[in-house]
Amino acid sequence: MSTLLFIGGVLVMIVAVAASIALHEIGHLLPAKKFGLRVPQYMIGFGKTLFSFRRGETEYGVKAIPLGGYVSMVGMYPPQAARRQKEGKPSFLNRTFGQLIDDARSQANEQVKVQDEGRMFYQLPIYKRIIIMLGGPLMNLLIAFVMIGIVVTGFGVSTATTTVSEVYRCMATAERSDVTECTPGDQPAPAYAAGLRPGDTITAVNGQAVANDAWYELTGVIRENPGQSVALEYNRDGTSHSTTLTPYLTERPVLDDQGYVVTGENGQALMENVGFVGMASELQNLQQPVSAVPGVVGDQLVRIGNVILHLPQRMADVARAAFGTEERDPNGPVSVVGVGRIAGEINASDQLGMTDKVASLISLIGGLNLALFAFNLIPLLPLDGGHVAGALFEGIKRFFARLTGRKDVAPVDTLKLLPLTYVVVVAMMVMGGLLIYADIFKPIQIF
């Protein structure tokens, strides 16, 4: 049964990935057609075409390898005649890669027809080109907002509440960190000494009411007042009680605004001396208003952006884990194989109820689309961000041309960056291969 559930989770993610890719390409297709650009093909996948049909000027189809997709648009690159020809000795770029670039240009423009004049991609106004290239990533962002919005408002977000899940009977020391069994010489933990027990819900601190989801507001007061009396009000079995406790000064990890541990450059947790009382929060799924969705999406984007900004280091960590004894970072990069495996493990887990499984899979789809959004904005070809960067550079050239009175400004020829594009493609293939290997032989452990 667990095997079938695992396969079911993988199939759900396969469908989700295919749908995300298809909608990403629609994000390019719709504005391209709106702006009058001829689009010969809209394809999901690569390789041999499994089936296709034609509507108007466009052939729609599915190919054998469902690892991507594309929308072909006429006139992506200016023709040879549109480039400035320099007198004298050819440049190093032309001597080394000139023929390669010209062959790629001919192949890219082989579908251009006489009637396409004036409606080719490089002839469009700059803002239209940017809208077309941003359409795909923005479609992924929209999908992410919808998926994450469903989870946040419908299923709820795992939140640290003011309900107490655990109370330590005594304080740990540098010599003895295990306090599951206390000895007569141990100091009693302030929370236990004050009468707090698991299941109690703290409702006020120092006379100020605290909401059920305000655990970090509560612990903030405790951390900031070591050695000082703190008054608490709490509810137990429907009855209100009050007590006071005095936090001990102890060394604890530094936390950010969301309660995550802050780490230094060496990856180790930063420590600080703060007040501590020896109790833990009960996590609950609390439904949030729609207004909370942008914040949740933003937090996830920051974490994804951090992975992308430090991608070489992250990939080195993956390589060490894949070929060594280290564990994979659960917040590190994964391949499509890894995403499918995580989905399968979620669906097959006996630690989650059906509601939590559904919420986790929807959240995973949302996170996948956020990753697609962020990754495609990297300003390197062949990614969408590379085409956007080319259009912006042309806009800057035209702006300065107007300032100097020049009217004849050649279109920016991004095909000149073909050597760099090949480097990026090879790097992406190497990273993809490494991630797939790691996801098969050293997968991320989520349970």
Order of alpha helices (4+ residues) and beta strands (2+ residues): alpha-beta-beta-alpha-alpha-beta-alpha-beta-beta-alpha-beta-beta-beta-beta-beta-alpha-alpha-alpha-alpha-alpha-alpha
